[in-house]
Amino acid sequence: MSKKQVREPSLGERLRRLRKAKGLTLAQLAERVGRSEAYL
């Protein structure tokens, strides 16, 4: 039996999923954490 490798989501993918689950736009998240959208 071959084992299927499961790729861990990247930090960016995790952030996007959590941000959307909270109903925040990227601009709103950036403002809340004190960073630019480009940084995030």
PLY file of the C-alpha trace (Angstrom):
ply
format ascii 1.0
element vertex 40
property float x
property float y
property float z
element edge 39
property int vertex1
property int vertex2
end_header
0.00 0.00 0.00
1.35 3.41 -0.89
1.09 6.25 1.57
-0.38 9.42 0.18
1.53 12.50 1.30
-0.68 15.26 2.63
0.71 18.73 2.13
0.37 21.13 5.04
-1.27 24.43 4.08
1.14 27.34 3.83
0.97 30.19 6.32
-0.70 32.35 3.69
-3.32 29.71 2.99
-4.06 29.33 6.69
-4.28 33.08 7.19
-6.68 33.43 4.25
-8.94 30.65 5.53
-9.05 32.08 9.07
-9.53 35.66 7.83
-12.45 34.66 5.63
-14.00 32.56 8.43
-14.05 35.73 10.54
-15.57 37.69 7.66
-12.63 40.09 7.34
-11.21 41.58 4.18
-7.47 41.75 3.73
-7.63 45.51 4.29
-9.51 45.05 7.57
-7.03 42.46 8.83
-4.07 44.64 7.84
-5.54 47.58 9.74
-6.19 45.45 12.83
-2.65 44.10 12.97
-0.97 47.37 12.01
0.59 46.15 8.74
0.04 46.95 5.10
-2.00 44.71 2.82
1.16 44.07 0.80
2.96 42.84 3.92
0.22 40.32 4.61
0 1
1 2
2 3
3 4
4 5
5 6
6 7
7 8
8 9
9 10
10 11
11 12
12 13
13 14
14 15
15 16
16 17
17 18
18 19
19 20
20 21
21 22
22 23
23 24
24 25
25 26
26 27
27 28
28 29
29 30
30 31
31 32
32 33
33 34
34 35
35 36
36 37
37 38
38 39
